[in-house]
Amino acid sequence: MIVTFTANPSLDRTVALPGPLERGEVQRAVSVSQESGGKGVNVSRALVASGLESLAVLPGADSDPVLAGLRASGVPFVSLPINEPLRTNVALTEPGGVTTKINEPGPLLDADQQEALMKLLLESSRGASWVVLAGSLPPGFPADFYATVARRLRSAGNGNAPQIAVDSSGAPLAAAVSSGEAGDGSGKPDLLKPNAEELAELAAAAGFASPATADELEADPAAAAAAAAAVVRSGVGAVLATLGSKGAVLVTADGAWLATHPPVAAVSTVGAGDSALAGYLLAHGQGAAPADCLRQAVAHGAAAASLPGSTVPAVHQTTPDAVTITALRKD
């Protein structure tokens, strides 16, 4: 089973526009859709759509629309009851897949609620193969929350802990990577899934590689692989860096690969990175080699981009045979 943890879930509303977004003008939507969301929730949705067992752990009142949506879509979950409503995020999509997102900050959880949420995750993760720690943290959470969760999962596992994947940004991402640099590194993830922007920020902040912008990393997969390799050398197990329409790179201690997919008619990029992570985990659970885990990740991400709103694909909607894998240098 794969457990996902979403500390800051959301109701994701997607508004499809008939043309480019015009600031300051009135525009009529072509369509509006909504899904229960947040990065971890999206990963669980994609895994369940492909027939895998997954459990989403998140905060939220039983009557909250986010939990109601999970219940209606058949995604198993456990939640920590809170009094505040969960946030609503809005995505504006233009023809061609250009997406503008407006994300609310989320409810404030106090120290006792944070501890209760962590304990709920620890209890729910017994026997899991992977735990995915994903998305932003709500206001008031310490930046090293994910690193603390990773350490406690490993301590509670007594040598049989699940593997840990982290997909976040900003300070929580940096803290997950820097965790334990003066100690045993037990807070570092087995898998990190940044996009190009997050990888550029991480590499620059930690001094792992020469400064580069997200556009430069997308245009030069070798540079992206070099930045990812520096992160791996710091103690992270592997880095799956998604590069938008340019595909993705995977770097482990044993190799580096680039995967590309033929162009798709992009409809919405919301959740594409989350679907890519789900595809990687799906293949990993089937015993696939690293390059083939990357292959399925890119196939899942491409399929998600071709679907409306925050719809996630099932494995039968993906085309891994269309993905090209190229070995890269790690440094």
C-alpha beads as a LAMMPS data file, in Angstrom:
LAMMPS data file: protein, C-alpha beads

331 atoms
330 bonds

1 atom types
1 bond types

-500.0 500.0 xlo xhi
-500.0 500.0 ylo yhi
-500.0 500.0 zlo zhi

Masses

1 110.0

Atoms # bond

1 1 1 0.000 0.000 0.000
2 1 1 1.103 3.575 -0.704
3 1 1 0.152 6.191 1.887
4 1 1 0.010 9.835 0.887
5 1 1 0.124 12.719 3.326
6 1 1 -1.364 16.079 2.400
7 1 1 -1.098 18.599 5.221
8 1 1 -2.706 21.371 3.154
9 1 1 -5.392 19.762 0.957
10 1 1 -7.735 21.770 -1.207
11 1 1 -10.842 21.822 -3.292
12 1 1 -9.382 22.420 -6.740
13 1 1 -11.639 24.418 -9.064
14 1 1 -10.560 24.641 -12.696
15 1 1 -12.024 27.363 -14.920
16 1 1 -11.452 26.804 -18.641
17 1 1 -11.244 30.014 -20.687
18 1 1 -12.051 30.252 -24.424
19 1 1 -8.921 32.316 -25.108
20 1 1 -5.926 33.933 -23.384
21 1 1 -6.437 35.360 -19.910
22 1 1 -7.170 39.087 -20.171
23 1 1 -6.283 40.933 -16.992
24 1 1 -8.849 43.490 -15.877
25 1 1 -11.478 42.253 -18.341
26 1 1 -14.662 40.201 -18.009
27 1 1 -14.371 36.739 -19.537
28 1 1 -16.875 33.919 -19.695
29 1 1 -15.770 30.416 -18.835
30 1 1 -16.162 27.525 -21.253
31 1 1 -16.457 25.073 -18.367
32 1 1 -15.860 24.758 -14.632
33 1 1 -14.893 21.590 -12.786
34 1 1 -13.729 20.721 -9.297
35 1 1 -11.895 17.853 -7.643
36 1 1 -10.550 17.078 -4.201
37 1 1 -6.908 18.036 -4.465
38 1 1 -3.541 18.767 -2.979
39 1 1 -0.446 16.975 -4.198
40 1 1 -0.730 13.886 -2.019
41 1 1 -4.449 13.591 -2.663
42 1 1 -3.788 13.750 -6.408
43 1 1 -1.198 10.966 -6.139
44 1 1 -3.699 8.768 -4.280
45 1 1 -6.387 9.537 -6.854
46 1 1 -4.063 8.515 -9.690
47 1 1 -2.965 5.322 -7.946
48 1 1 -6.531 4.280 -7.143
49 1 1 -7.563 5.021 -10.730
50 1 1 -4.964 2.450 -11.818
51 1 1 -6.164 -0.173 -9.359
52 1 1 -3.486 0.270 -6.694
53 1 1 -4.128 0.367 -2.986
54 1 1 -3.557 3.835 -1.581
55 1 1 -4.621 5.698 1.547
56 1 1 -4.749 9.489 1.777
57 1 1 -4.020 11.064 5.173
58 1 1 -5.150 14.659 5.617
59 1 1 -6.874 17.108 7.966
60 1 1 -10.501 18.111 7.491
61 1 1 -13.971 18.000 8.977
62 1 1 -16.054 15.015 7.927
63 1 1 -18.476 17.290 6.092
64 1 1 -15.782 19.267 4.267
65 1 1 -16.220 19.268 0.459
66 1 1 -12.683 17.895 0.012
67 1 1 -13.459 14.799 2.074
68 1 1 -16.882 14.486 0.487
69 1 1 -15.209 14.468 -2.927
70 1 1 -12.796 11.720 -1.902
71 1 1 -15.656 9.686 -0.527
72 1 1 -17.652 10.096 -3.736
73 1 1 -14.710 9.107 -5.932
74 1 1 -13.858 6.013 -3.902
75 1 1 -10.442 7.131 -2.678
76 1 1 -9.741 5.687 0.800
77 1 1 -8.702 8.267 3.399
78 1 1 -8.312 8.966 7.091
79 1 1 -8.630 12.493 8.411
80 1 1 -7.953 14.564 11.487
81 1 1 -11.121 16.546 12.299
82 1 1 -10.579 20.304 12.393
83 1 1 -12.991 23.191 12.815
84 1 1 -11.827 25.364 9.923
85 1 1 -12.775 24.688 6.302
86 1 1 -10.059 23.498 3.941
87 1 1 -8.856 25.893 1.278
88 1 1 -10.084 26.295 -2.292
89 1 1 -7.567 26.678 -5.120
90 1 1 -8.521 28.082 -8.516
91 1 1 -6.792 27.244 -11.800
92 1 1 -7.471 29.253 -14.963
93 1 1 -6.639 27.276 -18.095
94 1 1 -6.197 28.777 -21.554
95 1 1 -6.293 26.930 -24.882
96 1 1 -2.972 25.153 -25.329
97 1 1 -2.697 24.270 -21.654
98 1 1 -1.350 27.545 -20.227
99 1 1 -2.434 27.470 -16.584
100 1 1 -2.638 30.239 -13.979
101 1 1 -3.137 29.051 -10.397
102 1 1 -4.389 30.977 -7.376
103 1 1 -3.774 29.007 -4.177
104 1 1 -5.229 29.944 -0.806
105 1 1 -2.992 29.615 2.281
106 1 1 -5.066 27.000 4.095
107 1 1 -6.343 26.714 7.697
108 1 1 -4.167 27.385 10.731
109 1 1 -3.392 24.238 12.759
110 1 1 -1.931 24.684 16.235
111 1 1 0.929 22.653 17.705
112 1 1 -1.407 20.034 19.230
113 1 1 -3.192 19.525 15.902
114 1 1 0.130 19.241 14.084
115 1 1 1.256 16.526 16.497
116 1 1 -2.094 14.727 16.206
117 1 1 -1.845 14.819 12.408
118 1 1 1.677 13.391 12.550
119 1 1 0.569 10.592 14.883
120 1 1 -2.334 9.778 12.562
121 1 1 0.133 9.450 9.695
122 1 1 2.490 7.233 11.730
123 1 1 -0.376 4.925 12.689
124 1 1 -1.727 4.799 9.132
125 1 1 1.674 4.018 7.589
126 1 1 2.316 0.701 9.321
127 1 1 3.052 -1.871 6.635
128 1 1 3.081 0.678 3.796
129 1 1 5.641 0.337 1.015
130 1 1 5.856 4.108 0.404
131 1 1 4.802 7.257 2.216
132 1 1 4.439 10.329 0.015
133 1 1 4.824 13.678 1.807
134 1 1 3.475 16.190 -0.642
135 1 1 2.477 19.775 -1.148
136 1 1 2.758 22.992 0.801
137 1 1 2.443 23.235 4.572
138 1 1 -0.412 25.192 6.181
139 1 1 0.329 28.410 8.084
140 1 1 2.133 27.842 11.380
141 1 1 3.838 24.576 10.442
142 1 1 7.625 24.462 10.905
143 1 1 9.575 24.293 7.660
144 1 1 11.253 21.036 8.744
145 1 1 7.931 19.238 9.337
146 1 1 8.495 16.744 6.517
147 1 1 12.021 16.005 7.719
148 1 1 10.677 15.402 11.228
149 1 1 7.983 13.089 9.833
150 1 1 10.629 11.130 7.910
151 1 1 12.770 10.667 11.019
152 1 1 9.822 9.527 13.090
153 1 1 8.620 7.125 10.407
154 1 1 12.051 5.519 10.297
155 1 1 12.347 5.413 14.060
156 1 1 8.908 3.815 14.415
157 1 1 9.700 1.322 11.655
158 1 1 12.622 -0.243 13.536
159 1 1 14.470 -0.987 10.309
160 1 1 11.289 -1.838 8.377
161 1 1 10.066 1.676 7.597
162 1 1 8.373 2.558 4.308
163 1 1 10.317 4.382 1.656
164 1 1 9.673 8.115 1.710
165 1 1 9.005 10.425 -1.229
166 1 1 8.831 14.213 -0.880
167 1 1 7.181 16.550 -3.397
168 1 1 7.130 20.080 -2.067
169 1 1 8.676 23.492 -2.671
170 1 1 10.357 26.403 -0.928
171 1 1 11.480 26.038 2.671
172 1 1 9.894 22.576 3.309
173 1 1 11.702 21.163 0.268
174 1 1 15.023 22.732 1.275
175 1 1 14.641 21.469 4.839
176 1 1 13.912 17.920 3.650
177 1 1 17.134 17.910 1.639
178 1 1 19.326 19.578 4.262
179 1 1 17.952 17.445 7.100
180 1 1 20.616 15.598 9.035
181 1 1 23.598 17.040 7.228
182 1 1 25.318 17.309 10.589
183 1 1 23.857 14.010 11.783
184 1 1 22.645 10.696 10.409
185 1 1 20.543 12.018 7.530
186 1 1 17.490 10.075 8.707
187 1 1 15.196 12.899 7.619
188 1 1 16.262 12.782 3.973
189 1 1 13.832 11.276 1.455
190 1 1 14.381 8.164 -0.641
191 1 1 12.857 10.028 -3.579
192 1 1 12.565 13.732 -4.271
193 1 1 10.223 15.011 -7.018
194 1 1 10.912 18.642 -7.881
195 1 1 9.900 20.426 -11.057
196 1 1 12.438 22.550 -12.923
197 1 1 11.716 25.681 -10.895
198 1 1 12.015 23.836 -7.587
199 1 1 15.213 22.083 -8.663
200 1 1 16.753 25.415 -9.686
201 1 1 15.835 26.996 -6.348
202 1 1 17.093 23.997 -4.410
203 1 1 20.394 23.801 -6.249
204 1 1 21.030 27.525 -5.862
205 1 1 20.055 27.713 -2.191
206 1 1 22.158 24.726 -1.211
207 1 1 25.065 25.586 -3.475
208 1 1 24.800 22.175 -5.125
209 1 1 25.410 23.422 -8.667
210 1 1 25.996 26.531 -10.742
211 1 1 22.953 28.838 -10.618
212 1 1 20.445 28.135 -13.362
213 1 1 16.892 29.176 -14.079
214 1 1 14.010 26.781 -14.557
215 1 1 13.974 27.625 -18.282
216 1 1 17.671 26.781 -18.543
217 1 1 17.201 23.438 -16.810
218 1 1 14.248 22.564 -19.038
219 1 1 16.278 23.477 -22.125
220 1 1 19.345 21.534 -20.971
221 1 1 18.476 18.146 -19.414
222 1 1 22.182 17.498 -18.810
223 1 1 22.284 20.546 -16.547
224 1 1 19.143 19.345 -14.774
225 1 1 20.738 15.926 -14.286
226 1 1 23.898 17.545 -12.895
227 1 1 21.874 19.563 -10.382
228 1 1 19.880 16.475 -9.424
229 1 1 23.084 14.438 -9.074
230 1 1 24.440 16.982 -6.591
231 1 1 21.267 16.532 -4.518
232 1 1 21.704 12.752 -4.628
233 1 1 25.304 13.092 -3.443
234 1 1 24.000 14.995 -0.426
235 1 1 22.221 11.849 0.748
236 1 1 18.863 11.850 -1.045
237 1 1 18.116 8.450 -2.546
238 1 1 16.935 9.584 -5.994
239 1 1 15.656 12.687 -7.759
240 1 1 12.814 12.601 -10.289
241 1 1 12.824 16.086 -11.829
242 1 1 9.914 16.877 -14.132
243 1 1 10.731 19.338 -16.908
244 1 1 7.287 20.159 -18.275
245 1 1 6.875 19.371 -21.958
246 1 1 10.589 18.490 -22.118
247 1 1 9.999 15.278 -20.153
248 1 1 11.815 14.363 -16.949
249 1 1 15.177 13.240 -15.642
250 1 1 15.821 10.595 -13.018
251 1 1 19.093 10.491 -11.123
252 1 1 20.111 7.785 -8.653
253 1 1 23.457 6.766 -7.203
254 1 1 23.796 4.329 -10.104
255 1 1 22.802 6.380 -13.145
256 1 1 20.930 9.213 -14.799
257 1 1 18.291 9.109 -17.523
258 1 1 16.179 11.486 -19.584
259 1 1 12.670 10.512 -20.704
260 1 1 10.730 12.359 -23.384
261 1 1 7.231 11.873 -24.756
262 1 1 5.944 13.006 -28.162
263 1 1 4.025 16.298 -27.913
264 1 1 0.459 16.029 -26.662
265 1 1 -2.425 18.457 -27.072
266 1 1 -2.171 20.050 -23.642
267 1 1 -5.486 20.881 -22.010
268 1 1 -4.503 21.459 -18.376
269 1 1 -1.212 20.990 -16.547
270 1 1 -2.880 20.863 -13.115
271 1 1 -1.801 17.650 -11.387
272 1 1 0.561 16.522 -14.161
273 1 1 3.544 16.395 -11.816
274 1 1 1.506 14.518 -9.210
275 1 1 0.458 12.019 -11.860
276 1 1 4.106 11.607 -12.885
277 1 1 5.000 10.695 -9.316
278 1 1 2.106 8.228 -9.208
279 1 1 3.337 6.638 -12.444
280 1 1 6.826 6.250 -10.998
281 1 1 5.480 4.604 -7.839
282 1 1 3.191 2.340 -9.842
283 1 1 6.110 1.015 -11.887
284 1 1 8.380 0.788 -8.842
285 1 1 5.804 -1.347 -7.067
286 1 1 5.864 -3.728 -10.033
287 1 1 9.626 -4.155 -9.688
288 1 1 10.547 -2.081 -12.749
289 1 1 14.099 -0.869 -13.291
290 1 1 14.753 2.835 -12.587
291 1 1 14.636 3.825 -16.267
292 1 1 11.279 2.091 -16.675
293 1 1 9.931 3.797 -13.539
294 1 1 10.908 7.058 -15.243
295 1 1 9.214 5.892 -18.448
296 1 1 5.899 5.366 -16.675
297 1 1 6.270 8.657 -14.808
298 1 1 6.546 10.619 -18.049
299 1 1 3.729 8.634 -19.644
300 1 1 1.485 9.466 -16.696
301 1 1 2.448 13.144 -16.729
302 1 1 1.791 13.469 -20.466
303 1 1 -1.580 11.765 -20.132
304 1 1 -2.575 14.102 -17.285
305 1 1 -1.687 17.197 -19.332
306 1 1 -4.025 16.007 -22.083
307 1 1 -7.000 15.732 -19.718
308 1 1 -9.257 18.585 -18.531
309 1 1 -9.049 20.256 -15.131
310 1 1 -7.278 18.235 -12.462
311 1 1 -8.356 14.892 -13.927
312 1 1 -5.780 12.168 -13.297
313 1 1 -5.195 9.319 -15.765
314 1 1 -5.501 5.605 -15.185
315 1 1 -2.615 3.474 -16.407
316 1 1 -4.595 2.294 -19.450
317 1 1 -4.786 5.923 -20.621
318 1 1 -0.989 6.268 -20.698
319 1 1 1.419 5.433 -23.531
320 1 1 4.743 4.315 -22.018
321 1 1 5.792 2.713 -25.311
322 1 1 5.886 6.218 -26.829
323 1 1 8.461 7.398 -24.273
324 1 1 12.108 7.613 -25.315
325 1 1 14.768 6.952 -22.676
326 1 1 18.295 8.374 -22.991
327 1 1 21.140 7.663 -20.575
328 1 1 22.873 10.809 -19.274
329 1 1 26.059 11.590 -17.412
330 1 1 25.527 12.176 -13.714
331 1 1 28.102 14.945 -13.437

Bonds

1 1 1 2
2 1 2 3
3 1 3 4
4 1 4 5
5 1 5 6
6 1 6 7
7 1 7 8
8 1 8 9
9 1 9 10
10 1 10 11
11 1 11 12
12 1 12 13
13 1 13 14
14 1 14 15
15 1 15 16
16 1 16 17
17 1 17 18
18 1 18 19
19 1 19 20
20 1 20 21
21 1 21 22
22 1 22 23
23 1 23 24
24 1 24 25
25 1 25 26
26 1 26 27
27 1 27 28
28 1 28 29
29 1 29 30
30 1 30 31
31 1 31 32
32 1 32 33
33 1 33 34
34 1 34 35
35 1 35 36
36 1 36 37
37 1 37 38
38 1 38 39
39 1 39 40
40 1 40 41
41 1 41 42
42 1 42 43
43 1 43 44
44 1 44 45
45 1 45 46
46 1 46 47
47 1 47 48
48 1 48 49
49 1 49 50
50 1 50 51
51 1 51 52
52 1 52 53
53 1 53 54
54 1 54 55
55 1 55 56
56 1 56 57
57 1 57 58
58 1 58 59
59 1 59 60
60 1 60 61
61 1 61 62
62 1 62 63
63 1 63 64
64 1 64 65
65 1 65 66
66 1 66 67
67 1 67 68
68 1 68 69
69 1 69 70
70 1 70 71
71 1 71 72
72 1 72 73
73 1 73 74
74 1 74 75
75 1 75 76
76 1 76 77
77 1 77 78
78 1 78 79
79 1 79 80
80 1 80 81
81 1 81 82
82 1 82 83
83 1 83 84
84 1 84 85
85 1 85 86
86 1 86 87
87 1 87 88
88 1 88 89
89 1 89 90
90 1 90 91
91 1 91 92
92 1 92 93
93 1 93 94
94 1 94 95
95 1 95 96
96 1 96 97
97 1 97 98
98 1 98 99
99 1 99 100
100 1 100 101
101 1 101 102
102 1 102 103
103 1 103 104
104 1 104 105
105 1 105 106
106 1 106 107
107 1 107 108
108 1 108 109
109 1 109 110
110 1 110 111
111 1 111 112
112 1 112 113
113 1 113 114
114 1 114 115
115 1 115 116
116 1 116 117
117 1 117 118
118 1 118 119
119 1 119 120
120 1 120 121
121 1 121 122
122 1 122 123
123 1 123 124
124 1 124 125
125 1 125 126
126 1 126 127
127 1 127 128
128 1 128 129
129 1 129 130
130 1 130 131
131 1 131 132
132 1 132 133
133 1 133 134
134 1 134 135
135 1 135 136
136 1 136 137
137 1 137 138
138 1 138 139
139 1 139 140
140 1 140 141
141 1 141 142
142 1 142 143
143 1 143 144
144 1 144 145
145 1 145 146
146 1 146 147
147 1 147 148
148 1 148 149
149 1 149 150
150 1 150 151
151 1 151 152
152 1 152 153
153 1 153 154
154 1 154 155
155 1 155 156
156 1 156 157
157 1 157 158
158 1 158 159
159 1 159 160
160 1 160 161
161 1 161 162
162 1 162 163
163 1 163 164
164 1 164 165
165 1 165 166
166 1 166 167
167 1 167 168
168 1 168 169
169 1 169 170
170 1 170 171
171 1 171 172
172 1 172 173
173 1 173 174
174 1 174 175
175 1 175 176
176 1 176 177
177 1 177 178
178 1 178 179
179 1 179 180
180 1 180 181
181 1 181 182
182 1 182 183
183 1 183 184
184 1 184 185
185 1 185 186
186 1 186 187
187 1 187 188
188 1 188 189
189 1 189 190
190 1 190 191
191 1 191 192
192 1 192 193
193 1 193 194
194 1 194 195
195 1 195 196
196 1 196 197
197 1 197 198
198 1 198 199
199 1 199 200
200 1 200 201
201 1 201 202
202 1 202 203
203 1 203 204
204 1 204 205
205 1 205 206
206 1 206 207
207 1 207 208
208 1 208 209
209 1 209 210
210 1 210 211
211 1 211 212
212 1 212 213
213 1 213 214
214 1 214 215
215 1 215 216
216 1 216 217
217 1 217 218
218 1 218 219
219 1 219 220
220 1 220 221
221 1 221 222
222 1 222 223
223 1 223 224
224 1 224 225
225 1 225 226
226 1 226 227
227 1 227 228
228 1 228 229
229 1 229 230
230 1 230 231
231 1 231 232
232 1 232 233
233 1 233 234
234 1 234 235
235 1 235 236
236 1 236 237
237 1 237 238
238 1 238 239
239 1 239 240
240 1 240 241
241 1 241 242
242 1 242 243
243 1 243 244
244 1 244 245
245 1 245 246
246 1 246 247
247 1 247 248
248 1 248 249
249 1 249 250
250 1 250 251
251 1 251 252
252 1 252 253
253 1 253 254
254 1 254 255
255 1 255 256
256 1 256 257
257 1 257 258
258 1 258 259
259 1 259 260
260 1 260 261
261 1 261 262
262 1 262 263
263 1 263 264
264 1 264 265
265 1 265 266
266 1 266 267
267 1 267 268
268 1 268 269
269 1 269 270
270 1 270 271
271 1 271 272
272 1 272 273
273 1 273 274
274 1 274 275
275 1 275 276
276 1 276 277
277 1 277 278
278 1 278 279
279 1 279 280
280 1 280 281
281 1 281 282
282 1 282 283
283 1 283 284
284 1 284 285
285 1 285 286
286 1 286 287
287 1 287 288
288 1 288 289
289 1 289 290
290 1 290 291
291 1 291 292
292 1 292 293
293 1 293 294
294 1 294 295
295 1 295 296
296 1 296 297
297 1 297 298
298 1 298 299
299 1 299 300
300 1 300 301
301 1 301 302
302 1 302 303
303 1 303 304
304 1 304 305
305 1 305 306
306 1 306 307
307 1 307 308
308 1 308 309
309 1 309 310
310 1 310 311
311 1 311 312
312 1 312 313
313 1 313 314
314 1 314 315
315 1 315 316
316 1 316 317
317 1 317 318
318 1 318 319
319 1 319 320
320 1 320 321
321 1 321 322
322 1 322 323
323 1 323 324
324 1 324 325
325 1 325 326
326 1 326 327
327 1 327 328
328 1 328 329
329 1 329 330
330 1 330 331
